[in-house]
Amino acid sequence: RDRTRPRDFSHGVTSGFATAGGSLALGAVLPAAWAYHGAKENGAWGFVKGFGLGLLHGCSMATAGTAAGVVQVGRGIKNTAHAMASRREEKVWDPELGDWVDIDLCALAADMDSDSARDDDAACSGWGASASTAAAVADRAYYDLLGVSPSASSGEIKRAYYQEARRCHPDKNPEDETATARFQQLAKAYQVLSDPDLRKRYDAKGAAGLEDELPRIDPAVFFGLLFGSERFLDYTGELHIAMLSDHVAAASDVAAPPGPRGSFREGVSEPEPKAMARRQQRREVRCAVFLRDKLDRLVSQRDHAGFVQEMHSEAEGLASARFGPELLIELGEMYKIRADIYLANARAGRCSLMKRAAAAKRSKHSARTCMSLSRGVAESLVSVQRISSAMRREERREATGERTYGDELNGRVEGAVEEALPRFLRAAWAAVARDLDQTLTSVGRKLLQDKSVPWQVRYRRAQALRLLGDIFCEAGSRALAAGGRGSGLGGLSSEAARSTIFDAALGCAAASRGDRRAASSAA
């Protein structure tokens, strides 16, 4: 395993220049920094001494970094031939191993399941004895509703909830009041049993011990309702912005003193980058497996008419979600890009004009999402600065007696916040689009370069994925033209942005109480 190994010449040049550039920049800063420190400690003599020592260490660091950069470029040149052969064999570069590997989607899914099982064991050991024995449970109703035993692990509870929730989801049973009521009960049971502290209280006192419990805002639910991605979960997986928020909240819970909210959450016991990488890997595998099964009707069963009808119907339903048209178009574009790259490579070769054109579309799409995110972040920072300036200005006026602190201050600050809401929402959407761009690239590789099936199956998967992308883009564009719920994101008004965020927060609170009907209306 060599994580520093460059995969090819271009990677070697990039990493080499980064290494050399970083060392040169640090080497240039060291003399000034050491001279400033020396002057502060010993005056003029300290300045001269510090500058000399900084210059010596800076030159040494710059020389070593430049040499390391040259070595990286050389290693990249050496590995280029192997990289070309590996790409022809449809292998994928693994940065963790520093080598080219074959993708086996079935093996990845099995590894994901075993990895989840290990996390389940860790979760059980972290929760203590309250969930370890059935004898200590005062009320089994929530466990029976999910069909699990009181000693079930967190992973078993989560899988049972998703299995049961899919069967009676209100979107699949729009006219069935019984299914809607059961869905609400399932949501409430999962909300309790998925939280270690609430589960302990429920095991000890039953449902009566939870009557005064305040609802918890789940980041995954909030962002799912905010962007309508809850209904797209099988296609997008858990959004990175939701994973990051959940991870930060979990870390703060663990770092806080013991209390009613101190709890174990998945990944907190590991270093954050490693835990986030594991969750992202699981997300990509789940999405790839879902797409594999979804496309199987066309790939294996050859039911073209049935597949097209099914996907048109599903796309129409997804387009009605909040930001559904935008999500459909984003998914459709990425599906088409990944399929076009694979088909061009299979039909004309890696160095063909067809392949280069498909790769250029991929680069253009990636650059567009990156620029949108950068612009959104910059606009958000400007808005934060304006809000902060408005607060300081009004506080200074109030301190000097020019006005009385009250409604006028609140009105000015609220006005600045109202003006900033559309920018915050656009920045969040740009982060989602960038996340989908990167995630679906990996999902497409896992689906289309799966060596557990023959190349003929992979080729038909690419054709089916291309067709799915066309259907999604068509449905999303049609919904936008008709004035769908997500239309007009670029010209979003302050009132619409406030309403969108408020509805998502309200739906999240309703979901935490088990009132799924209100949450569904918010989505």
C-alpha positions in Angstrom: 0.0 0.0 0.0 1.5 3.4 -1.1 -1.0 6.3 -0.9 1.7 8.7 -2.4 2.1 6.7 -5.6 0.8 8.7 -8.6 -1.4 6.8 -11.0 0.0 8.3 -14.2 2.0 11.2 -15.7 -0.7 13.8 -15.2 -1.3 12.8 -11.6 2.5 12.8 -11.0 2.8 16.3 -12.4 -0.1 17.6 -10.3 1.1 16.0 -7.0 4.7 16.9 -7.8 3.9 20.6 -8.4 1.7 20.7 -5.3 4.6 19.3 -3.2 7.2 21.6 -4.7 5.0 24.6 -4.7 4.0 24.1 -1.0 7.6 23.7 0.1 8.7 26.8 -1.9 5.9 28.9 -0.4 6.8 27.7 3.1 10.5 28.2 2.5 9.8 31.8 1.4 7.7 32.6 4.5 10.1 31.1 7.0 12.8 33.9 6.9 10.2 36.6 7.4 8.5 34.7 10.2 11.7 33.9 12.1 13.0 37.4 11.6 9.8 38.9 13.1 9.9 36.5 16.0 13.6 37.2 16.6 13.1 41.0 16.5 10.2 40.7 18.9 12.4 38.7 21.4 15.9 40.3 21.0 15.6 43.4 18.9 17.9 44.1 15.9 20.3 41.2 16.7 17.3 38.8 17.0 16.0 40.0 13.6 19.3 39.3 11.9 19.7 35.9 13.6 16.1 34.9 13.0 16.4 35.9 9.3 19.5 33.9 8.9 18.1 30.8 10.5 14.8 31.1 8.6 16.7 31.5 5.3 18.7 28.4 6.1 15.8 26.3 7.0 13.7 27.7 4.2 16.2 26.9 1.6 16.6 23.4 3.0 12.8 22.9 2.9 12.4 24.3 -0.6 15.2 22.1 -1.9 13.8 18.9 -0.3 10.3 19.7 -1.5 11.4 20.4 -5.0 13.4 17.2 -5.1 10.3 15.3 -3.8 8.2 16.9 -6.5 10.6 15.9 -9.2 10.5 12.3 -7.9 6.7 12.3 -8.0 6.8 13.4 -11.6 9.3 10.6 -12.4 7.1 8.1 -10.6 4.1 9.3 -12.6 6.0 8.8 -15.9 7.0 5.3 -14.8 3.5 4.3 -13.9 1.9 5.7 -17.1 2.2 2.5 -19.1 0.6 0.4 -16.3 -2.2 3.0 -16.0 -3.0 2.8 -19.7 -3.1 -1.0 -19.6 -5.3 -0.9 -16.5 -7.7 1.5 -18.1 -8.0 -0.8 -21.1 -8.9 -3.6 -18.7 -11.6 -1.3 -17.1 -9.8 -1.2 -13.7 -10.3 1.7 -11.3 -7.7 3.6 -9.3 -7.9 3.1 -5.6 -6.2 6.0 -3.8 -6.2 4.2 -0.5 -4.2 1.3 -1.9 -2.3 3.3 -4.5 -3.0 0.8 -7.2 -5.4 -0.2 -9.9 -8.1 -2.7 -8.9 -11.1 -4.5 -10.4 -14.6 -3.6 -9.2 -16.8 -6.4 -8.0 -20.1 -4.9 -7.1 -21.4 -8.1 -5.4 -18.3 -8.2 -3.2 -18.6 -4.6 -2.4 -22.2 -5.1 -1.3 -21.2 -8.1 0.8 -18.4 -6.0 2.4 -20.8 -3.2 3.1 -23.2 -5.6 4.9 -20.4 -7.1 7.0 -19.1 -3.7 7.8 -22.5 -2.6 8.9 -22.7 -5.7 11.1 -19.4 -4.8 12.8 -20.8 -1.3 13.4 -23.9 -2.9 14.9 -21.8 -4.8 17.4 -19.9 -1.7 18.3 -23.2 0.2 18.7 -24.6 -2.5 21.0 -21.5 -2.5 23.2 -21.7 1.3 23.3 -25.3 1.4 24.3 -24.9 -0.6 27.5 -27.2 -3.1 29.1 -30.5 -1.3 28.6 -30.8 -2.9 25.1 -28.9 -6.1 25.7 -31.6 -8.2 27.4 -35.3 -8.5 26.7 -36.0 -9.0 30.4 -35.1 -5.3 31.2 -37.6 -3.9 28.7 -40.8 -2.4 30.2 -42.7 -2.1 26.8 -42.2 -4.1 23.7 -44.7 -2.3 21.5 -42.2 -0.3 19.4 -40.0 -3.4 18.9 -43.0 -5.5 17.9 -44.0 -2.8 15.4 -40.7 -3.0 13.7 -40.5 -6.7 14.0 -37.3 -6.9 15.9 -36.3 -8.2 19.4 -35.4 -5.8 22.3 -31.8 -6.9 21.9 -31.6 -5.8 18.3 -28.7 -3.7 17.2 -29.0 -0.2 15.7 -28.3 -1.6 12.2 -31.1 -4.2 12.6 -33.5 -1.6 13.8 -32.6 0.7 10.9 -33.0 -2.0 8.3 -36.3 -3.2 9.7 -37.6 0.4 9.7 -36.7 1.0 6.1 -38.2 -2.3 5.0 -41.5 -1.7 6.7 -41.6 2.0 5.8 -41.2 1.3 2.1 -44.2 -1.0 2.2 -46.6 1.6 3.7 -45.1 4.8 2.5 -47.9 7.4 1.8 -46.5 8.0 -1.7 -47.1 4.4 -2.6 -50.4 4.2 -0.8 -52.0 7.7 -1.4 -55.6 6.6 -0.7 -54.9 4.2 2.2 -55.4 5.8 5.6 -54.4 2.6 7.3 -51.0 2.6 5.6 -50.5 6.3 6.4 -51.3 5.7 10.1 -48.9 2.7 10.2 -46.2 4.8 8.6 -46.6 7.4 11.3 -46.3 4.8 14.0 -43.2 3.3 12.4 -41.6 6.8 12.2 -42.3 7.4 15.9 -41.0 3.9 16.9 -37.8 4.4 14.8 -37.3 7.9 16.2 -37.2 6.5 19.7 -35.3 3.2 19.1 -32.6 4.9 16.9 -31.6 7.3 19.7 -29.6 5.5 22.5 -30.9 7.8 25.3 -34.5 7.6 24.2 -34.2 3.9 23.8 -32.9 3.5 27.4 -35.8 5.6 28.7 -38.3 3.6 26.7 -36.8 0.3 27.9 -37.0 1.5 31.5 -40.4 3.3 31.6 -42.1 2.5 28.3 -43.9 5.2 26.1 -45.0 7.0 29.3 -41.4 8.0 30.0 -41.2 9.9 26.7 -44.2 12.2 26.9 -42.2 15.3 27.7 -39.4 14.6 25.2 -38.6 17.5 22.8 -38.3 16.6 19.1 -34.8 16.2 17.7 -33.9 17.7 14.4 -32.4 15.0 12.2 -30.0 16.7 9.6 -30.7 13.9 7.1 -34.5 14.5 7.4 -34.1 18.3 7.3 -32.0 18.4 4.1 -34.1 15.6 2.6 -37.3 17.8 3.1 -35.5 21.0 2.1 -34.4 19.7 -1.3 -37.0 16.9 -1.8 -34.1 14.4 -1.7 -36.0 12.2 0.8 -38.0 10.8 -2.2 -34.8 10.5 -4.2 -32.9 8.7 -1.4 -32.4 5.4 -3.4 -30.9 7.4 -6.3 -28.8 10.0 -4.3 -28.1 8.3 -1.0 -27.7 10.4 2.1 -26.5 13.8 1.0 -23.0 14.8 2.1 -24.2 18.0 3.6 -26.6 15.9 5.8 -23.8 13.4 6.7 -21.5 16.2 7.7 -24.1 17.9 9.8 -25.0 14.7 11.5 -21.4 13.8 12.1 -20.7 17.3 13.6 -23.8 17.0 15.8 -22.8 13.5 16.9 -19.2 14.7 17.7 -20.6 17.6 19.8 -22.8 15.1 21.7 -19.9 12.9 22.5 -17.7 15.9 23.5 -20.3 17.3 25.7 -20.6 16.3 29.4 -23.0 13.4 30.1 -26.6 14.4 29.8 -29.9 13.6 28.1 -28.3 14.1 24.7 -25.0 12.3 25.1 -25.2 9.4 22.7 -23.4 7.0 20.5 -23.7 7.6 16.8 -22.3 5.8 13.8 -18.7 6.8 13.0 -18.1 9.0 16.1 -15.6 6.6 17.6 -13.4 6.9 14.6 -11.4 9.8 13.2 -13.7 12.1 11.2 -12.1 11.7 7.8 -12.1 7.9 8.0 -15.7 7.7 9.3 -17.0 10.1 6.6 -15.1 8.1 3.9 -16.7 4.9 5.1 -20.2 6.4 5.1 -19.6 7.8 1.6 -18.4 4.4 0.4 -21.5 2.7 1.7 -23.7 5.4 0.1 -22.0 4.8 -3.3 -22.4 1.0 -3.1 -26.0 1.3 -2.1 -26.8 3.6 -5.0 -24.9 1.4 -7.5 -26.8 -1.7 -6.2 -30.1 0.1 -6.5 -29.4 1.2 -10.0 -28.2 -2.3 -10.9 -31.5 -3.8 -9.7 -33.6 -1.0 -11.3 -32.0 -1.4 -14.7 -32.3 -5.2 -14.6 -35.8 -5.1 -16.1 -34.3 -3.8 -19.3 -30.8 -5.3 -19.1 -31.7 -8.9 -18.2 -35.5 -9.2 -18.9 -35.3 -7.1 -22.1 -38.7 -5.5 -21.2 -38.1 -2.2 -23.0 -41.7 -1.0 -23.1 -42.3 -1.9 -19.4 -39.1 -0.2 -18.3 -39.8 3.0 -20.1 -43.4 3.1 -18.8 -42.2 2.4 -15.2 -39.5 5.0 -15.3 -41.7 7.7 -16.9 -44.3 7.1 -14.2 -41.7 7.3 -11.4 -40.0 10.4 -12.9 -43.4 12.2 -13.0 -43.9 11.5 -9.3 -40.3 12.6 -8.4 -40.8 15.8 -10.3 -43.5 16.9 -7.9 -41.1 17.0 -4.9 -39.4 20.2 -3.8 -36.6 20.8 -6.2 -37.6 17.6 -7.9 -37.1 19.0 -11.4 -33.6 20.2 -10.6 -32.7 16.9 -9.0 -34.1 14.9 -11.9 -32.1 17.0 -14.4 -28.9 16.7 -12.3 -29.3 12.9 -12.0 -30.2 12.6 -15.7 -27.2 14.6 -16.9 -24.8 12.6 -14.8 -26.3 9.3 -15.9 -26.0 10.3 -19.5 -22.4 11.5 -19.1 -21.3 8.3 -17.4 -23.1 6.1 -20.0 -21.7 8.1 -22.9 -18.1 7.8 -21.6 -18.4 4.1 -21.2 -20.2 3.5 -24.6 -17.6 5.8 -26.4 -14.8 3.8 -24.9 -16.4 0.5 -25.8 -17.3 1.5 -29.4 -14.4 3.7 -30.5 -11.6 3.3 -27.9 -10.1 5.4 -25.2 -8.2 7.8 -27.5 -11.1 8.3 -30.0 -12.7 11.7 -30.6 -16.0 10.3 -29.4 -14.4 9.4 -26.0 -12.7 12.8 -25.8 -16.0 14.6 -26.5 -17.8 12.6 -23.8 -14.9 13.3 -21.3 -15.1 17.0 -22.2 -18.8 17.0 -21.3 -17.9 15.5 -18.0 -15.2 18.1 -17.3 -17.6 20.9 -18.3 -20.3 19.6 -16.0 -17.8 19.3 -13.1 -16.4 22.8 -13.7 -20.0 24.2 -13.7 -20.9 22.7 -10.4 -17.6 23.7 -8.9 -18.1 27.3 -10.0 -21.7 27.4 -8.8 -20.5 26.2 -5.4 -17.7 28.8 -5.2 -20.1 31.6 -6.3 -22.7 30.4 -3.7 -20.1 30.3 -0.9 -18.8 33.8 -1.8 -22.4 35.3 -1.9 -23.2 33.6 1.4 -20.0 35.1 3.0 -21.0 38.6 1.7 -24.5 38.1 3.2 -23.1 37.1 6.6 -20.8 40.1 6.5 -23.8 42.4 5.8 -25.9 40.9 8.6 -23.0 41.3 11.0 -22.4 44.9 9.9 -26.1 45.7 10.4 -26.1 44.3 13.9 -22.9 46.2 14.9 -24.2 49.4 13.4 -27.5 49.2 15.2 -25.8 48.2 18.5 -23.5 51.3 18.2 -26.5 53.5 17.6 -28.3 52.1 20.6 -25.2 52.4 22.8 -24.7 56.1 21.9 -28.4 56.8 22.7 -29.4 57.7 19.2 -32.3 55.2 19.4 -33.8 52.7 21.8 -33.1 49.1 21.3 -36.2 47.4 20.1 -38.3 46.8 17.0 -36.3 49.0 14.7 -33.1 47.0 15.4 -35.0 43.8 14.9 -36.5 45.0 11.7 -33.2 46.1 10.2 -31.4 42.9 11.1 -34.4 40.7 10.0 -34.3 42.6 6.7 -30.7 41.7 6.2 -31.4 38.1 7.0 -34.4 38.0 4.7 -32.3 39.4 1.9 -29.6 36.7 2.6 -32.0 33.7 2.7 -32.1 33.1 -1.1 -28.4 33.2 -1.3 -28.0 30.7 1.5 -30.5 28.4 -0.2 -28.7 28.7 -3.5 -25.4 28.0 -1.9 -26.8 24.9 -0.2 -28.2 23.7 -3.5 -24.9 24.3 -5.2 -23.3 22.1 -2.5 -25.8 19.4 -3.2 -25.2 19.6 -7.0 -21.4 19.4 -6.4 -21.9 16.4 -4.1 -24.1 14.6 -6.7 -21.5 15.3 -9.4 -18.7 13.6 -7.4 -20.9 10.8 -5.9 -22.6 9.8 -9.2 -19.2 9.6 -10.9 -18.1 6.9 -8.4 -21.6 5.2 -8.6 -21.3 5.1 -12.4 -17.9 3.4 -12.2 -19.1 0.8 -9.8 -22.1 0.1 -11.9 -20.5 0.1 -15.4 -17.1 -1.4 -14.5 -18.4 -4.3 -12.4 -16.3 -7.3 -13.2 -18.7 -9.7 -11.5 -20.7 -9.7 -14.8 -19.6 -10.2 -18.5 -18.8 -7.1 -20.6 -22.0 -7.6 -22.6 -24.1 -7.0 -19.4 -22.0 -3.9 -18.6 -22.6 -2.6 -22.1 -26.4 -3.1 -21.8 -26.3 -1.4 -18.4 -24.7 1.6 -20.0 -27.4 1.7 -22.7 -30.1 1.4 -20.0 -28.5 4.1 -17.9 -28.4 6.4 -20.9 -32.1 5.8 -21.5 -32.9 6.5 -17.8 -30.9 9.7 -18.0 -33.0 10.8 -21.0 -36.2 10.1 -19.2 -35.2 12.0 -16.1 -34.0 15.0 -18.0 -37.2 15.1 -20.1 -39.4 14.8 -17.0 -37.4 17.5 -15.1 -37.4 19.9 -18.1 -41.1 19.4 -18.6 -41.8 20.1 -14.9 -39.7 23.3 -15.0 -41.5 24.5 -18.1 -44.8 23.9 -16.5 -43.8 25.8 -13.4 -43.0 22.9 -11.0 -42.3 23.3 -7.3 -38.6 23.7 -7.8 -38.8 26.1 -10.8 -37.2 29.5 -10.6 -34.3 28.6 -8.2 -32.1 31.3 -9.8 -34.7 34.1 -9.1 -35.9 32.8 -5.8 -37.5 35.5 -3.7 -36.8 36.1 0.0 -40.4 35.1 0.9 -40.2 31.9 -1.1 -36.8 31.0 0.5 -38.1 31.7 4.0 -41.2 29.5 3.3 -39.0 26.7 1.9 -36.7 26.6 4.9 -39.6 27.0 7.4 -41.6 24.2 5.8 -38.5 21.9 5.9 -37.9 22.7 9.6 -41.6 22.2 10.4 -41.7 18.9 8.5 -38.5 17.7 10.3 -40.1 18.5 13.7 -43.3 16.7 12.6 -41.3 13.7 11.5 -39.4 13.5 14.8 -42.8 13.3 16.5 -44.0 10.6 14.1 -46.5 12.9 12.3 -45.6 11.9 8.8 -48.6 13.4 7.2 -47.3 16.9 8.0 -43.8 16.0 6.9 -45.0 14.7 3.6 -47.0 17.9 2.9 -43.8 19.9 3.7 -41.9 17.9 1.1 
